[in-house]
Amino acid sequence: MAETRLGEARFTCESTTDQTPERTFDRSWAIAVLDQALAGLQQEFATRGRAAHFEDWKVFLTREATAADCAASARRLGLSAGAVTVAVHRMRERYGHLLREIVAHTVPAPTDLDDEPHYLFGLLNE
């Protein structure tokens, strides 16, 4: 699901012809950064032997997990719903941290780091 949304964003980005070349480049860059953070998060889960957890929860990087979502995931993974709720929250925080780490290497000043993730997501929501 998250991959589908990222794929749709990529298609939208690539098929937009009324954008300036700079804006098109920025949107492509935003997608690359998000993909890089997603790949890093996936690798971290795989390293800990939790690839199935990542696959089940990655959809919650693009939308909130409801109580029903957490209960269903808990049944699939043999966990409690509370454990899933906490783990999904931590996964979202870690994804945000990974995004900030990647962006930190691209901004000219540390003070720009707070605004850049908002800019990234804004590019994808145009």
Chimera marker file (.cmm) of the C-alpha trace (Angstrom):
<marker_set name="trace">
<marker id="1" x="0.000" y="0.000" z="0.000" r="1" g="1" b="0" radius="0.5"/>
<marker id="2" x="2.761" y="2.460" z="0.935" r="1" g="1" b="0" radius="0.5"/>
<marker id="3" x="4.648" y="1.369" z="-2.184" r="1" g="1" b="0" radius="0.5"/>
<marker id="4" x="1.509" y="1.947" z="-4.249" r="1" g="1" b="0" radius="0.5"/>
<marker id="5" x="1.137" y="5.472" z="-2.898" r="1" g="1" b="0" radius="0.5"/>
<marker id="6" x="4.810" y="6.202" z="-3.497" r="1" g="1" b="0" radius="0.5"/>
<marker id="7" x="4.463" y="4.770" z="-6.995" r="1" g="1" b="0" radius="0.5"/>
<marker id="8" x="1.433" y="6.955" z="-7.636" r="1" g="1" b="0" radius="0.5"/>
<marker id="9" x="3.346" y="9.976" z="-6.372" r="1" g="1" b="0" radius="0.5"/>
<marker id="10" x="6.232" y="9.095" z="-8.683" r="1" g="1" b="0" radius="0.5"/>
<marker id="11" x="3.875" y="8.742" z="-11.666" r="1" g="1" b="0" radius="0.5"/>
<marker id="12" x="2.219" y="12.052" z="-10.836" r="1" g="1" b="0" radius="0.5"/>
<marker id="13" x="5.601" y="13.684" z="-10.469" r="1" g="1" b="0" radius="0.5"/>
<marker id="14" x="6.915" y="12.322" z="-13.739" r="1" g="1" b="0" radius="0.5"/>
<marker id="15" x="3.760" y="12.993" z="-15.738" r="1" g="1" b="0" radius="0.5"/>
<marker id="16" x="3.337" y="16.625" z="-14.698" r="1" g="1" b="0" radius="0.5"/>
<marker id="17" x="4.251" y="18.823" z="-17.645" r="1" g="1" b="0" radius="0.5"/>
<marker id="18" x="3.170" y="22.243" z="-16.349" r="1" g="1" b="0" radius="0.5"/>
<marker id="19" x="5.852" y="22.225" z="-13.649" r="1" g="1" b="0" radius="0.5"/>
<marker id="20" x="9.125" y="24.073" z="-13.984" r="1" g="1" b="0" radius="0.5"/>
<marker id="21" x="12.163" y="21.846" z="-14.442" r="1" g="1" b="0" radius="0.5"/>
<marker id="22" x="13.348" y="22.879" z="-10.971" r="1" g="1" b="0" radius="0.5"/>
<marker id="23" x="10.038" y="21.875" z="-9.382" r="1" g="1" b="0" radius="0.5"/>
<marker id="24" x="10.031" y="18.564" z="-11.257" r="1" g="1" b="0" radius="0.5"/>
<marker id="25" x="13.587" y="17.929" z="-10.055" r="1" g="1" b="0" radius="0.5"/>
<marker id="26" x="12.602" y="18.783" z="-6.454" r="1" g="1" b="0" radius="0.5"/>
<marker id="27" x="9.662" y="16.374" z="-6.588" r="1" g="1" b="0" radius="0.5"/>
<marker id="28" x="11.863" y="13.595" z="-7.967" r="1" g="1" b="0" radius="0.5"/>
<marker id="29" x="14.374" y="14.322" z="-5.222" r="1" g="1" b="0" radius="0.5"/>
<marker id="30" x="11.633" y="14.177" z="-2.573" r="1" g="1" b="0" radius="0.5"/>
<marker id="31" x="10.555" y="10.754" z="-3.796" r="1" g="1" b="0" radius="0.5"/>
<marker id="32" x="14.166" y="9.538" z="-3.791" r="1" g="1" b="0" radius="0.5"/>
<marker id="33" x="14.645" y="10.714" z="-0.199" r="1" g="1" b="0" radius="0.5"/>
<marker id="34" x="11.436" y="9.015" z="0.955" r="1" g="1" b="0" radius="0.5"/>
<marker id="35" x="12.401" y="5.824" z="-0.875" r="1" g="1" b="0" radius="0.5"/>
<marker id="36" x="15.862" y="5.889" z="0.720" r="1" g="1" b="0" radius="0.5"/>
<marker id="37" x="14.399" y="6.285" z="4.212" r="1" g="1" b="0" radius="0.5"/>
<marker id="38" x="11.885" y="3.510" z="3.526" r="1" g="1" b="0" radius="0.5"/>
<marker id="39" x="14.655" y="1.185" z="2.328" r="1" g="1" b="0" radius="0.5"/>
<marker id="40" x="16.712" y="1.957" z="5.431" r="1" g="1" b="0" radius="0.5"/>
<marker id="41" x="13.759" y="1.235" z="7.692" r="1" g="1" b="0" radius="0.5"/>
<marker id="42" x="13.036" y="-2.009" z="5.866" r="1" g="1" b="0" radius="0.5"/>
<marker id="43" x="16.674" y="-3.064" z="6.260" r="1" g="1" b="0" radius="0.5"/>
<marker id="44" x="16.579" y="-2.338" z="9.989" r="1" g="1" b="0" radius="0.5"/>
<marker id="45" x="13.497" y="-4.529" z="10.408" r="1" g="1" b="0" radius="0.5"/>
<marker id="46" x="15.061" y="-7.313" z="8.308" r="1" g="1" b="0" radius="0.5"/>
<marker id="47" x="18.277" y="-7.176" z="10.338" r="1" g="1" b="0" radius="0.5"/>
<marker id="48" x="16.255" y="-7.732" z="13.513" r="1" g="1" b="0" radius="0.5"/>
<marker id="49" x="14.364" y="-10.638" z="11.928" r="1" g="1" b="0" radius="0.5"/>
<marker id="50" x="11.157" y="-8.632" z="11.673" r="1" g="1" b="0" radius="0.5"/>
<marker id="51" x="10.676" y="-8.325" z="7.924" r="1" g="1" b="0" radius="0.5"/>
<marker id="52" x="7.094" y="-9.613" z="8.255" r="1" g="1" b="0" radius="0.5"/>
<marker id="53" x="6.353" y="-6.866" z="10.771" r="1" g="1" b="0" radius="0.5"/>
<marker id="54" x="7.639" y="-4.227" z="8.375" r="1" g="1" b="0" radius="0.5"/>
<marker id="55" x="5.543" y="-5.597" z="5.513" r="1" g="1" b="0" radius="0.5"/>
<marker id="56" x="2.444" y="-5.608" z="7.716" r="1" g="1" b="0" radius="0.5"/>
<marker id="57" x="2.992" y="-2.103" z="9.102" r="1" g="1" b="0" radius="0.5"/>
<marker id="58" x="4.542" y="-0.086" z="6.262" r="1" g="1" b="0" radius="0.5"/>
<marker id="59" x="1.086" y="1.071" z="5.192" r="1" g="1" b="0" radius="0.5"/>
<marker id="60" x="0.959" y="3.030" z="8.451" r="1" g="1" b="0" radius="0.5"/>
<marker id="61" x="3.727" y="5.299" z="7.230" r="1" g="1" b="0" radius="0.5"/>
<marker id="62" x="1.171" y="6.959" z="4.951" r="1" g="1" b="0" radius="0.5"/>
<marker id="63" x="-1.908" y="6.750" z="7.154" r="1" g="1" b="0" radius="0.5"/>
<marker id="64" x="-2.799" y="6.375" z="10.803" r="1" g="1" b="0" radius="0.5"/>
<marker id="65" x="-3.304" y="2.888" z="12.217" r="1" g="1" b="0" radius="0.5"/>
<marker id="66" x="-6.763" y="2.417" z="13.698" r="1" g="1" b="0" radius="0.5"/>
<marker id="67" x="-7.527" y="0.177" z="16.658" r="1" g="1" b="0" radius="0.5"/>
<marker id="68" x="-9.030" y="-2.332" z="14.226" r="1" g="1" b="0" radius="0.5"/>
<marker id="69" x="-5.866" y="-2.216" z="12.097" r="1" g="1" b="0" radius="0.5"/>
<marker id="70" x="-3.701" y="-2.921" z="15.135" r="1" g="1" b="0" radius="0.5"/>
<marker id="71" x="-5.953" y="-5.754" z="16.294" r="1" g="1" b="0" radius="0.5"/>
<marker id="72" x="-5.861" y="-7.381" z="12.847" r="1" g="1" b="0" radius="0.5"/>
<marker id="73" x="-2.089" y="-7.026" z="12.635" r="1" g="1" b="0" radius="0.5"/>
<marker id="74" x="-1.738" y="-8.450" z="16.139" r="1" g="1" b="0" radius="0.5"/>
<marker id="75" x="-3.671" y="-11.564" z="15.091" r="1" g="1" b="0" radius="0.5"/>
<marker id="76" x="-1.539" y="-11.995" z="11.956" r="1" g="1" b="0" radius="0.5"/>
<marker id="77" x="1.746" y="-11.572" z="13.817" r="1" g="1" b="0" radius="0.5"/>
<marker id="78" x="0.880" y="-13.256" z="17.116" r="1" g="1" b="0" radius="0.5"/>
<marker id="79" x="1.224" y="-10.079" z="19.189" r="1" g="1" b="0" radius="0.5"/>
<marker id="80" x="-1.064" y="-8.073" z="21.404" r="1" g="1" b="0" radius="0.5"/>
<marker id="81" x="-2.901" y="-5.112" z="19.893" r="1" g="1" b="0" radius="0.5"/>
<marker id="82" x="-1.177" y="-2.840" z="22.403" r="1" g="1" b="0" radius="0.5"/>
<marker id="83" x="2.233" y="-4.092" z="21.326" r="1" g="1" b="0" radius="0.5"/>
<marker id="84" x="1.373" y="-3.388" z="17.689" r="1" g="1" b="0" radius="0.5"/>
<marker id="85" x="0.143" y="0.110" z="18.528" r="1" g="1" b="0" radius="0.5"/>
<marker id="86" x="3.393" y="0.945" z="20.309" r="1" g="1" b="0" radius="0.5"/>
<marker id="87" x="5.560" y="-0.675" z="17.629" r="1" g="1" b="0" radius="0.5"/>
<marker id="88" x="3.808" y="1.198" z="14.814" r="1" g="1" b="0" radius="0.5"/>
<marker id="89" x="4.269" y="4.467" z="16.699" r="1" g="1" b="0" radius="0.5"/>
<marker id="90" x="7.976" y="3.721" z="17.135" r="1" g="1" b="0" radius="0.5"/>
<marker id="91" x="8.318" y="2.712" z="13.486" r="1" g="1" b="0" radius="0.5"/>
<marker id="92" x="6.797" y="6.033" z="12.370" r="1" g="1" b="0" radius="0.5"/>
<marker id="93" x="9.164" y="7.912" z="14.670" r="1" g="1" b="0" radius="0.5"/>
<marker id="94" x="12.135" y="5.976" z="13.324" r="1" g="1" b="0" radius="0.5"/>
<marker id="95" x="11.072" y="6.704" z="9.734" r="1" g="1" b="0" radius="0.5"/>
<marker id="96" x="10.951" y="10.400" z="10.578" r="1" g="1" b="0" radius="0.5"/>
<marker id="97" x="14.384" y="10.162" z="12.162" r="1" g="1" b="0" radius="0.5"/>
<marker id="98" x="15.798" y="8.448" z="9.071" r="1" g="1" b="0" radius="0.5"/>
<marker id="99" x="14.285" y="11.148" z="6.864" r="1" g="1" b="0" radius="0.5"/>
<marker id="100" x="15.910" y="13.841" z="8.983" r="1" g="1" b="0" radius="0.5"/>
<marker id="101" x="19.278" y="12.056" z="8.819" r="1" g="1" b="0" radius="0.5"/>
<marker id="102" x="19.126" y="11.926" z="5.023" r="1" g="1" b="0" radius="0.5"/>
<marker id="103" x="17.958" y="15.524" z="4.696" r="1" g="1" b="0" radius="0.5"/>
<marker id="104" x="20.633" y="16.722" z="7.129" r="1" g="1" b="0" radius="0.5"/>
<marker id="105" x="23.235" y="15.893" z="4.486" r="1" g="1" b="0" radius="0.5"/>
<marker id="106" x="21.498" y="18.076" z="1.912" r="1" g="1" b="0" radius="0.5"/>
<marker id="107" x="20.618" y="21.327" z="3.685" r="1" g="1" b="0" radius="0.5"/>
<marker id="108" x="23.077" y="24.196" z="3.902" r="1" g="1" b="0" radius="0.5"/>
<marker id="109" x="22.424" y="24.963" z="7.574" r="1" g="1" b="0" radius="0.5"/>
<marker id="110" x="21.127" y="22.887" z="10.500" r="1" g="1" b="0" radius="0.5"/>
<marker id="111" x="18.389" y="25.467" z="11.021" r="1" g="1" b="0" radius="0.5"/>
<marker id="112" x="16.934" y="24.464" z="7.632" r="1" g="1" b="0" radius="0.5"/>
<marker id="113" x="16.454" y="20.891" z="8.815" r="1" g="1" b="0" radius="0.5"/>
<marker id="114" x="13.124" y="21.583" z="10.505" r="1" g="1" b="0" radius="0.5"/>
<marker id="115" x="11.498" y="23.009" z="7.373" r="1" g="1" b="0" radius="0.5"/>
<marker id="116" x="12.828" y="20.568" z="4.790" r="1" g="1" b="0" radius="0.5"/>
<marker id="117" x="10.644" y="17.509" z="5.624" r="1" g="1" b="0" radius="0.5"/>
<marker id="118" x="7.548" y="19.718" z="5.385" r="1" g="1" b="0" radius="0.5"/>
<marker id="119" x="8.780" y="20.933" z="2.015" r="1" g="1" b="0" radius="0.5"/>
<marker id="120" x="9.288" y="17.330" z="0.861" r="1" g="1" b="0" radius="0.5"/>
<marker id="121" x="5.763" y="16.284" z="1.722" r="1" g="1" b="0" radius="0.5"/>
<marker id="122" x="4.376" y="19.513" z="0.298" r="1" g="1" b="0" radius="0.5"/>
<marker id="123" x="5.980" y="18.694" z="-3.049" r="1" g="1" b="0" radius="0.5"/>
<marker id="124" x="4.174" y="15.364" z="-3.136" r="1" g="1" b="0" radius="0.5"/>
<marker id="125" x="0.811" y="16.847" z="-2.202" r="1" g="1" b="0" radius="0.5"/>
<marker id="126" x="0.667" y="19.433" z="-4.982" r="1" g="1" b="0" radius="0.5"/>
<link id1="1" id2="2" r="1" g="1" b="0" radius="0.2"/>
<link id1="2" id2="3" r="1" g="1" b="0" radius="0.2"/>
<link id1="3" id2="4" r="1" g="1" b="0" radius="0.2"/>
<link id1="4" id2="5" r="1" g="1" b="0" radius="0.2"/>
<link id1="5" id2="6" r="1" g="1" b="0" radius="0.2"/>
<link id1="6" id2="7" r="1" g="1" b="0" radius="0.2"/>
<link id1="7" id2="8" r="1" g="1" b="0" radius="0.2"/>
<link id1="8" id2="9" r="1" g="1" b="0" radius="0.2"/>
<link id1="9" id2="10" r="1" g="1" b="0" radius="0.2"/>
<link id1="10" id2="11" r="1" g="1" b="0" radius="0.2"/>
<link id1="11" id2="12" r="1" g="1" b="0" radius="0.2"/>
<link id1="12" id2="13" r="1" g="1" b="0" radius="0.2"/>
<link id1="13" id2="14" r="1" g="1" b="0" radius="0.2"/>
<link id1="14" id2="15" r="1" g="1" b="0" radius="0.2"/>
<link id1="15" id2="16" r="1" g="1" b="0" radius="0.2"/>
<link id1="16" id2="17" r="1" g="1" b="0" radius="0.2"/>
<link id1="17" id2="18" r="1" g="1" b="0" radius="0.2"/>
<link id1="18" id2="19" r="1" g="1" b="0" radius="0.2"/>
<link id1="19" id2="20" r="1" g="1" b="0" radius="0.2"/>
<link id1="20" id2="21" r="1" g="1" b="0" radius="0.2"/>
<link id1="21" id2="22" r="1" g="1" b="0" radius="0.2"/>
<link id1="22" id2="23" r="1" g="1" b="0" radius="0.2"/>
<link id1="23" id2="24" r="1" g="1" b="0" radius="0.2"/>
<link id1="24" id2="25" r="1" g="1" b="0" radius="0.2"/>
<link id1="25" id2="26" r="1" g="1" b="0" radius="0.2"/>
<link id1="26" id2="27" r="1" g="1" b="0" radius="0.2"/>
<link id1="27" id2="28" r="1" g="1" b="0" radius="0.2"/>
<link id1="28" id2="29" r="1" g="1" b="0" radius="0.2"/>
<link id1="29" id2="30" r="1" g="1" b="0" radius="0.2"/>
<link id1="30" id2="31" r="1" g="1" b="0" radius="0.2"/>
<link id1="31" id2="32" r="1" g="1" b="0" radius="0.2"/>
<link id1="32" id2="33" r="1" g="1" b="0" radius="0.2"/>
<link id1="33" id2="34" r="1" g="1" b="0" radius="0.2"/>
<link id1="34" id2="35" r="1" g="1" b="0" radius="0.2"/>
<link id1="35" id2="36" r="1" g="1" b="0" radius="0.2"/>
<link id1="36" id2="37" r="1" g="1" b="0" radius="0.2"/>
<link id1="37" id2="38" r="1" g="1" b="0" radius="0.2"/>
<link id1="38" id2="39" r="1" g="1" b="0" radius="0.2"/>
<link id1="39" id2="40" r="1" g="1" b="0" radius="0.2"/>
<link id1="40" id2="41" r="1" g="1" b="0" radius="0.2"/>
<link id1="41" id2="42" r="1" g="1" b="0" radius="0.2"/>
<link id1="42" id2="43" r="1" g="1" b="0" radius="0.2"/>
<link id1="43" id2="44" r="1" g="1" b="0" radius="0.2"/>
<link id1="44" id2="45" r="1" g="1" b="0" radius="0.2"/>
<link id1="45" id2="46" r="1" g="1" b="0" radius="0.2"/>
<link id1="46" id2="47" r="1" g="1" b="0" radius="0.2"/>
<link id1="47" id2="48" r="1" g="1" b="0" radius="0.2"/>
<link id1="48" id2="49" r="1" g="1" b="0" radius="0.2"/>
<link id1="49" id2="50" r="1" g="1" b="0" radius="0.2"/>
<link id1="50" id2="51" r="1" g="1" b="0" radius="0.2"/>
<link id1="51" id2="52" r="1" g="1" b="0" radius="0.2"/>
<link id1="52" id2="53" r="1" g="1" b="0" radius="0.2"/>
<link id1="53" id2="54" r="1" g="1" b="0" radius="0.2"/>
<link id1="54" id2="55" r="1" g="1" b="0" radius="0.2"/>
<link id1="55" id2="56" r="1" g="1" b="0" radius="0.2"/>
<link id1="56" id2="57" r="1" g="1" b="0" radius="0.2"/>
<link id1="57" id2="58" r="1" g="1" b="0" radius="0.2"/>
<link id1="58" id2="59" r="1" g="1" b="0" radius="0.2"/>
<link id1="59" id2="60" r="1" g="1" b="0" radius="0.2"/>
<link id1="60" id2="61" r="1" g="1" b="0" radius="0.2"/>
<link id1="61" id2="62" r="1" g="1" b="0" radius="0.2"/>
<link id1="62" id2="63" r="1" g="1" b="0" radius="0.2"/>
<link id1="63" id2="64" r="1" g="1" b="0" radius="0.2"/>
<link id1="64" id2="65" r="1" g="1" b="0" radius="0.2"/>
<link id1="65" id2="66" r="1" g="1" b="0" radius="0.2"/>
<link id1="66" id2="67" r="1" g="1" b="0" radius="0.2"/>
<link id1="67" id2="68" r="1" g="1" b="0" radius="0.2"/>
<link id1="68" id2="69" r="1" g="1" b="0" radius="0.2"/>
<link id1="69" id2="70" r="1" g="1" b="0" radius="0.2"/>
<link id1="70" id2="71" r="1" g="1" b="0" radius="0.2"/>
<link id1="71" id2="72" r="1" g="1" b="0" radius="0.2"/>
<link id1="72" id2="73" r="1" g="1" b="0" radius="0.2"/>
<link id1="73" id2="74" r="1" g="1" b="0" radius="0.2"/>
<link id1="74" id2="75" r="1" g="1" b="0" radius="0.2"/>
<link id1="75" id2="76" r="1" g="1" b="0" radius="0.2"/>
<link id1="76" id2="77" r="1" g="1" b="0" radius="0.2"/>
<link id1="77" id2="78" r="1" g="1" b="0" radius="0.2"/>
<link id1="78" id2="79" r="1" g="1" b="0" radius="0.2"/>
<link id1="79" id2="80" r="1" g="1" b="0" radius="0.2"/>
<link id1="80" id2="81" r="1" g="1" b="0" radius="0.2"/>
<link id1="81" id2="82" r="1" g="1" b="0" radius="0.2"/>
<link id1="82" id2="83" r="1" g="1" b="0" radius="0.2"/>
<link id1="83" id2="84" r="1" g="1" b="0" radius="0.2"/>
<link id1="84" id2="85" r="1" g="1" b="0" radius="0.2"/>
<link id1="85" id2="86" r="1" g="1" b="0" radius="0.2"/>
<link id1="86" id2="87" r="1" g="1" b="0" radius="0.2"/>
<link id1="87" id2="88" r="1" g="1" b="0" radius="0.2"/>
<link id1="88" id2="89" r="1" g="1" b="0" radius="0.2"/>
<link id1="89" id2="90" r="1" g="1" b="0" radius="0.2"/>
<link id1="90" id2="91" r="1" g="1" b="0" radius="0.2"/>
<link id1="91" id2="92" r="1" g="1" b="0" radius="0.2"/>
<link id1="92" id2="93" r="1" g="1" b="0" radius="0.2"/>
<link id1="93" id2="94" r="1" g="1" b="0" radius="0.2"/>
<link id1="94" id2="95" r="1" g="1" b="0" radius="0.2"/>
<link id1="95" id2="96" r="1" g="1" b="0" radius="0.2"/>
<link id1="96" id2="97" r="1" g="1" b="0" radius="0.2"/>
<link id1="97" id2="98" r="1" g="1" b="0" radius="0.2"/>
<link id1="98" id2="99" r="1" g="1" b="0" radius="0.2"/>
<link id1="99" id2="100" r="1" g="1" b="0" radius="0.2"/>
<link id1="100" id2="101" r="1" g="1" b="0" radius="0.2"/>
<link id1="101" id2="102" r="1" g="1" b="0" radius="0.2"/>
<link id1="102" id2="103" r="1" g="1" b="0" radius="0.2"/>
<link id1="103" id2="104" r="1" g="1" b="0" radius="0.2"/>
<link id1="104" id2="105" r="1" g="1" b="0" radius="0.2"/>
<link id1="105" id2="106" r="1" g="1" b="0" radius="0.2"/>
<link id1="106" id2="107" r="1" g="1" b="0" radius="0.2"/>
<link id1="107" id2="108" r="1" g="1" b="0" radius="0.2"/>
<link id1="108" id2="109" r="1" g="1" b="0" radius="0.2"/>
<link id1="109" id2="110" r="1" g="1" b="0" radius="0.2"/>
<link id1="110" id2="111" r="1" g="1" b="0" radius="0.2"/>
<link id1="111" id2="112" r="1" g="1" b="0" radius="0.2"/>
<link id1="112" id2="113" r="1" g="1" b="0" radius="0.2"/>
<link id1="113" id2="114" r="1" g="1" b="0" radius="0.2"/>
<link id1="114" id2="115" r="1" g="1" b="0" radius="0.2"/>
<link id1="115" id2="116" r="1" g="1" b="0" radius="0.2"/>
<link id1="116" id2="117" r="1" g="1" b="0" radius="0.2"/>
<link id1="117" id2="118" r="1" g="1" b="0" radius="0.2"/>
<link id1="118" id2="119" r="1" g="1" b="0" radius="0.2"/>
<link id1="119" id2="120" r="1" g="1" b="0" radius="0.2"/>
<link id1="120" id2="121" r="1" g="1" b="0" radius="0.2"/>
<link id1="121" id2="122" r="1" g="1" b="0" radius="0.2"/>
<link id1="122" id2="123" r="1" g="1" b="0" radius="0.2"/>
<link id1="123" id2="124" r="1" g="1" b="0" radius="0.2"/>
<link id1="124" id2="125" r="1" g="1" b="0" radius="0.2"/>
<link id1="125" id2="126" r="1" g="1" b="0" radius="0.2"/>
</marker_set>
